[in-house]
Amino acid sequence: MDNNQFQKKSHPRQLGIPLSRWGRNLVSCCPFHAPEESSLFFYDALGFWKYRCLQCGSEGDLVDFVMRSRFNGLDDKQARSEALEFFGANNQPQEAVEMQNWKEIGGEKVKVMEAFVSYCSWAAGKSKSSEEFLNARGWTVGQAQLYGIGYYSGDPEPFYSYCMLQGIERHQVAFYLDNLEIYHEPHLTIPARNAKGVIHSIYGRSLDEESLSPYISFASGPSTIPFNIQSDIQHPIVVEGFFDALTADLAGIPGVSSILYQELTDSHLFKLKACGAESVTLLLRREDSRRTQEYRIQHYLKMAESLNLKMKSIILPKGETVDGILRKSGADKLMELINRTEEDTVHTHRRAMLLQDIRENFDAAMNCPPNESVGYSLSTFPKLTETIDGIQSGCFFVSSKPYAHKSILLSSLALDFVETNPNLKLIYVALETPRRQIFDRFVSMKTGLSILETRKQSESDEKNQAILQATKDLLNYVKNNRLEIWEDDPSFDNKELLSILKDEHKNNSNLIIMIDGIDHLKMADHKDIDDIHERRSSAMLDIYKSLDIPIFLGGDLLEDDGVLVGPRAYIRDADAIYWLEAKGGNLFLTVNSKRLGKNHLYEGSLEIDPNSARMQEQA
């Protein structure tokens, strides 16, 4: 008889064999190929326990297990009868048992979702691309199927045909899998269950590692239920990603759930507490903004305290994930990290963050060879790059005498950044110049032609071709998300600007901001500061501290007898002052800083192209 024609609701502990808890599953030695090897997993599929050996591939329900392990010498019909007698079963058909189960815990919705999970699980065994994706993460298809992970090709028609055989109408699929028709690209499918094992959502993970939005949802469902949540877990571990939680479970760590890259909420914590949690351990990826992450964790700690939950927070080293640590070092290494971490209080949290920062700061310094620049290099300013060890994180004020030269210097630096550093993104905020003029300036600087020549067709085909190529380069920078040019927006305030830039930084860690015309920026949130320049400067400083990236501010800076005199707020807040001065037909660039060890960091002569006005160091 086919294995799927009958199932009996039962539990592996009724089998009378040694079982060990392994994540949310149970594990035992496999009697079918190697009695000494613990490779036989029992997993719960909507109340019906099934088994699968990850070595020999044996699988089925518990009735099948008893048939094979106890009554293997009988024919199938008699062996099944004996197995059912072992469980004390009657001959109630599977259809009635399963329909009753659906009615009890979710009705049609559960039926449709279980059908989709079953179909995609079957398809995963036939898909080479999903197998390759899983193998690259250290998973086999058999391991993935323990958790209901499957494969969806993007074509719904074969699934609709499958549903017809299960007695499921097309309109039921459309109602409960309401996003199925939207996504036509191949995805892994990952069922999300509540603590009782009932599916409430089905997520998809793109097989394209370069996808900007790798995760989707095929079925709308609650977002506040932690993924892989389990009951009767006193000390759950909360991670961020799907595979962080699944790999931890596969490694045998119980109670690992995921917040699916969302903010941790009091609803997440409340549901964990309802499942028996007394303390919660957070394993979080390192964010680029250390300051922002520290404030966020302090907020999480207050939420946990309000629910009488103890909390540990662990920030993983930069670039590390729970999934990666487990595959590289194993479960014992991760549990050692968790066990040696103190429970959080405001004091211990700050101390732990500080200790980790100090260690990472040292590791970063020691991992950079002496002949490499720490910061971004500039090909047309090689001496400057060498002297200051590249452009590093900081707030840099750029000014000049005559004043108009500071915009030309900023534009020259901007082009150099984009041309020299292929992984960098630059946002140029032009507060005193229309954006189209910035386009013209960049095209002029790339071609060596004057701005007037770039604005109309030339009699020279060579010049027209140069303008075309420079324009294509500019288009490619924008298309590849490497360059943006913003105009002044009177509605900008520092909170809105900071929010936009935070999103940009989240997607582009190699980000540089240039703001030209800082004295025209409309910002005044610090109303307790009387001087407008100081208010603007404080706003820029807030942005710099939150992002910790290079920020160049172009504005007015005066010199009197060799002394920088104003506006003083800029001098106080800037990490370095870039001062460009024309004397006797020559250009001199000076970089001054009291924060970086000495006042005069760099002094050099620049040359300016007579046509395009592009600046570079003199050879």
N, C-alpha and C positions, 0 to 999 in steps of 0.2 A: 504494500500500500504506500502511496506517495507520502513523504514526510509531512507535507503541509495539509493533508486532508483531515488531520485530527490533532488537537492539542488538549492537554489537561492542565488547568491551573494548579500549580504546585510550587514547591520551593526546593532548591538544591540540598538544603539541610535534611530533607526527607530521604536523601539517597544513602545516608549512613557512611559517607566517605569523608576523610579529612579535608577541610576547607579553610582557606585563609582569606582575610579581607585584602583586596588589591584595588586601591582607589574606590570607585563606586561599585566595582565588580567583585566576584569571588574567584579564587584560583585554586587549582588542585593538580595533582600529577595525572598525566594522561594514560589511561589503561589500554589505549589502542595502539600505542607505538613505543612508549618508554615510561614504565611505571615510576622511574626515579626522577623524571623531568617535569617540573611544575610549569606546564605550558597550556593547560586546559582552563579556559576562562568560561565562567558562567555569567551571563549578563541578562538584565531585565529588559524585556521588550514589551512595554505596556502591560505589565502584570504577568506575562508569560515568560518564564525563564528559559533561556536557550543556552547551548554550549557551543564552543568553538575552540579547537586546538590550533594554536598559532604555528605549530611545527608540522604536524601531519595533515592539517586541514579538515579533520573530522568535525562535523557540525550537525546540529539538529535541536529538537526540543528535549525535554526531560524524559518523555516517553521513549523517544529514540535512544537516549542514553541508556536507559534500563534494558531495552531490547538488545542492544549491542553488548553491554557489559555483563548482563546476567543470563540472557536467554539466546545467546548467539547461535546455539546449535539447533534451534527450532526454526520452522519456516516463519515467514514474516507475519502471517495472520495469527498464528498461535503465539509467537513471541510478543506481538502487540497485545494480545489478550492477557498474557501473563504480566506484562508490564503495567497494564491498566489495573489489574487485580492487585499488583504491588502497591499502587497508589490508592487502592480502594475506590476506583472510578466506576461510574456507570457508563452507559453507551450514549450519553448525550452528544450529539454531533457538534463539531467545532463551530459551525455557523451560529447555532443558538448561544453557545458560550460567549463568543466574541461579540455578537450583537448585544447581548445583555451587558457586557463590559462597556461597550461604547455608550449605551444608554445611561449607565451609572456615572460615567466620568467625562462626558463631553459630547455625546451624540454624533451627529453627522460631521462636525468639524474634526473630531478625532479620527473618524473613519477616513475622511479625505486626506488628512495630513499623514496618517499612518500609511495610506496607499502610496502617497508621493515618496515617503521615506523608503518604503519597500522597493518601489520601482527604481529609485535613484541608487539604492544600495546594490540592486542587481546590475544596474548599468555601470557602476564603478568597476565591477569585475570584468567588464567588456571594454573599458576605455583605456587606451594606452596613455593618453595625455594626463588623465587623473592619476594613473599609477606612477608616471614619471614625476608629477608634482608632489605626490605623497612620498615617494622614495627620496626626493631631494630634501625632504624634511625629516628623514629617518623613519618614516612610517611605511608599513605594507598595507595593501588593500584589505587583507584580513583583519589587521589591527583597527583600521578605520571603520570597518563594518561592525565592530563591537560597539561603537558609539553611534551607529546609524548614519555615519558619514557616507554620502553617495555622490553621484555625478549626474548633472543635468546638462544636456547638449545645447539647450536653448530652443529646441523645437518641441512644442507642446503636443503635437499630434500623436506621436507614439504613446505618450502618457494617457491621452484621452482614450485611445483604443484599449489600453490596459485597464482603465477605470470602467469601461463598459463590461469587461469580464468580471469585475468586482461588484457590479450592480450600482455603480456611482454615476450619476447623471452629469453631463457637461456643465450645466448651470450650477451644480453644487461645487465643482472645481473652481469655476470662475468666482463664486461667492467667497469661499474660504481661502483659496490661493489667489487673492485679489491682485497680486503683482506678477503673476506668472507670465502674462502676455506682454509685459513691459520689457523684460530682459531676454535678449536673444543670443547672448554670448555664453559660452560654456562656463559653468560654475561647479565647484564642489557644493554639496548641500549638507547643512549641519542642523539637525533638529535640536530645538531648545525645549527642555522639559522642566516642569515645576518639581517641587520636592516630592510629590507623589508619583512622579514618572510620566505625567500627562504632557503631551506636546502642546505648547501654546504658540510657538513661532517656528518658522523654518528659515534659516539664514543661508545665504550663498556667499562663497568666497571665490573671487575671480582667479582663474589659472594664470592670468597675466601678472607677473610680479611687478611690472611697471605701471599697473593701473593706479590712477589717482584716487579712485573710489573702489577699493577692492571688495568691500563688504556690502551686501544688499539684503533685503528681506523679501522672501516670496510670499509671506503671509503676515498681515498686520497683526500685531500682538503687543502685550504689555512690555515696556522697556525697562521696568524697574525690578524685574525678577532676575537676580544674578544667574548668568548662564552656568549650567552644571551644578546648580544648588542641590544640596543633599540634606536629608533629615538626620536628626540625632548626631550632629557634629558640634562638639563644644568649642573647638578652636579652628574655625574655618580660615582658609588662606584665600585672599582676594587678589587676582591678577588682572591684567588689562585685556589680553588678546584671547581669541578662541583657542589657538593652538598652545598658548601658554597653559591654559586650564586642561586641555585634552592630553597634552604630553605629560603633564604632572600626574594626571589620573592614570595614564598608561604606565607611568613609572611606579605606581603603587602608593602615591601620596593621597590620603583621604581628605575630602572636604575642600578641594580647590575649585573655586568658582571665579567667573569673570564678569567684569562690568562692561565689557565690549567697547573699550575705548571711550566710555562716557565719564562724566563727572560722577564720583561716588555721592550718593544721596542718602538722606535719612530713611527713605523707603527701602533701599538696598539693605541697610543695616537692620532695619526693623524686620525684614523677611529672614535675614540670617539669624536674628535673635529668636524669632518664632520657630526656627528649626533647631533650637537648642544652643545657639552660640553664647559663650560667656566672654570670649575675647576674639578679636579679629586681627589678622596679620595682613597688611597691605604690601604687595610687591609691585613697585612702580618703576617704569622706565625713566631714565634720566632725561629731564627736559632741558632745553637750551637756556631758559631763564630760570636759574637756580632760585632767585629771589621769589618769583611768582610761585614756584612749586612749594617752597617753604611755607608761604602764607596759606596755600591751598591745604597742605597737610595739617596745619594748625586749625583750620576750619573743620577738617575731618575729625580731628581729635575732640573738638568741642561737641560735634554731633554724637560721637561714640559715648562721651561722658554723659550726655543728656539721656542716653538709653541705658546707662549703667553697664556699658561694655568697655572692657580694657582693649587697648589697641597697640600694635606695633606697626611702624612704617619703615620700610627698607627701600632705599633708592638704589637701583642697580647701577653698576659702573656704566659709563657712557658707551652706547652702542650695544650693550648686552640686553638680552631678553630672558625670561624664565625658560622659554622653549629652547633657546640656545644653550643656556647653562646646563639644563638637564641632559641634552644630547651630547654635550661636550664633557661634563664632569659627573653626571649622574644625580640621583635623588639624594644620596647621603650628603653631598656637598651643599645642596640647597637647604636641606634640613639643618645642617650644621650652622649655616648662616642665620637661619631663623631662630634657632635655639640660643645662639649666643647674643642675640639682639635684645636689649632691654625693652621693657614695656615703656610706651611713650608717656612722658609728661611734657609740659612746655619746655622744661629745662633739659631733659634727656634728649628730646627731639632736636633742639638747637645744637646741643653738644655733638650728637651723632652726625648731623649735617656738616658741622664745622670740621670734625675729624675727617670725614670723607672728602670734603673739599680740599683739605690740606694734602691728603694722600694723592688725590687726582691731580692736583696742581704740580706736585713733585713728579708724578709719573709722566705727565704731559711734557714737562721740561726735559726729563731724561730721555724721552723718546724722540726728541728732535736733534738730529746730528748737527755738529758745529757749522757745516757748510750749507745748511738749508735755512731759508728765511722762515721765521715764525708766522709772519703775516703775509698779506697779499703782495705780490711783486708788481713792479711797474717797468715795462720795457723801455719807455721813453724817459724814465727817471731812474736809471740804474744806480747812480751814486746815492740818491735819496733812499732807495730800497735797501742798499747795503748798510748805510749809516744807521737807519732806524730799525733794521731787521724786518723790513716789510711793514705794510700798513696793518696795524693790529687794532683790536677793539679799543675804542676811545671816542671822546667828543672833541672834535678839532674845529677851531674857528679859522676861517680863511678871509683875509682882507688884503687890501692893496692900496698903493698910491702911485698913479691915479686910481680912483675907485673902480672904474669900469673893468680894470684888468682882473679883478677877483672872479668875475663870471667866466672870463676866457680861461683862467687857470682851472676853475672847477670843471668846465667842459672838457679841457684837455686831460685832466685827471680821470674824468668819467669814461672817456673813450679808451684811455689806456687800461683802466680796470677791466672793461668789457672785452677788449681785444686780447688781453694777456691772460685772463683767468677764465677758462671756459666753463667752470662750474659755479661762477659767481652770478648773482642777480643784483642789479643796481636800480634804485628808484631815484630819479632826478626830479625834485620838486622846484619848479620855476615860479617864484612868487612875484617877480617883477618883470617877467618877459612872457609874451604869448608862446604857447607850445609850438606853433608852426615855426617861429623864429629859432627855437631850439633845434628842430629838425634841420632847418637850413644850415645852422651853425655846425652840426655834426657832419652833414654831407660835405660842407665846405672843408672842414678839417680832414676828412678822410680822402678828399680828392686833391687838396692843395690849391683849389680854386677859390676865388672870392665868393662871398655869399651872393653878390649880384649876378655872377656868372652861373650859379647853380639854379637860379630862379627862371631861366628861360633856355630854350634850345640854342646851342652854339653852332657856328659854321664849321667847327672842327668836330669830325666824327669821333676822334679820340677823346675829346672832352665829354661829349655826349655819352660815350661808353663808360667813362669813369664815373659820371654822375649816376648812370643807371646801376653800375655795380655797387657804388656806395649806398644807393637807395635800397638795393636788394639786401645788402649786409644789415642795414638798419631794420628792414622788415624782418629778417631772420632773427635778429636779437629779440625783437618783440614777440614773434611767433614762438620762439623757444623759451619764452618766459625769462629772458636774461636782462631785459631793459624795459622800464616804464618811465614815462615823462608825465608829471602831473602839473596842472596849472593851479594858480591861486584859487581857493574856494572860500568866500567870505563866511560860509557856515562852519568851516573847520573849527573845532575846539580841540584842546589837547587830549581829552578822553576819547573822542571819536578817532583822532589821528592815531593815538596809541593802540586802540582796538584794531584798526585796519592793519597797522604795521605788525602787531602781534600775530595776526592771521598770516600775513606774508612771511614772517620769520618762521612760523610753524611749518610752512611748506617749503621754505628756502632758508636753510641754516646759514648758507654763505650769502648773506645780504649786506649791502652797503646803502646807506641813505645819504643823499646830498640835498641840502635845502639852500637854495640861492635866493638871497633877499630876506634874510631872517628878520630884519627890522620892520618888515611889512606883514609878518605873521600875526593874525588876530587871535591872541591867546592871553587870557587874564584870569585864570582860575584862582591863583594865589592872591586874593583880594587884600590880604593883610600886608602885602608888599606894595609900597607906594610907587616905586619907580617902575615904569612900564618895561624898561629894558631888563630889569631884574626879574619881573614876572615872566617875560618871554624866555629868559635864560633858564629860570627854574623849570618851566614847562619842558624845554628841550632836555634838561638834565634828567627829569623824570622819565622821559622816553628812553634816553640812553641807559639809565640804570635798569630799566625793565627789560631792554632788549640785549644789552651787552654786546653791541656790534659797532663797527666803525660808522660814525655819523659826522659828516662835514657840514658846517654851517657857514655860509658866505654872507658877510655883512660889513658894516662900517666900523673901521678901527683906525684911530688917529695916532700919529707919532709926533712927539714933541721933544726935540733934542735927544733923539735916540731912545726915549722912554715911551712905552705903550701906556696910554692914559685912559682910553675909554672905548666903549662902555665897560666899566670895571666888572660888571657882573659876568661878562663873557670871559674876561681874563681869569676870574676866580673859578669859573666852572669848567673851563676847557682843559683837556689833557695836554693840548699843544696848540700853539698859534702859528699858522702859516702866513707869513708876512711877505708880500711881493712888492718890490719898489723899483721904479724906473729912475736911473741916475745916469746923466750924460749919454743917453741913447742906449744904455745897457739895462738888463733886467736882473735883479738879484732876489733870490728866494731864501728866506731865513725861517727855520723851524725852531721855535723856542718853547721850552717846557721846564717848569720847576718840579712837576710831578714825576718825570721820567728820569731823574737822576742829575741832570744838569740843564742850565738855562739854554745854552746854544747847542741844540742837537745837530743842526745841519745849516750850512751856508753854501750856496752854489749859484752859478750864473746860468740863466736860461736864455734861449734864443726863441724868437717868434717868427713864424712864417709870414712874410710880407703880404701874401694873398689871403690865406685862410685864417691867419692869426693863431694857429695852433702852436702851443708852447711845448718845449722839451728842453732837457739839459743840454748845455753846450758839450760837444764832443771833446 
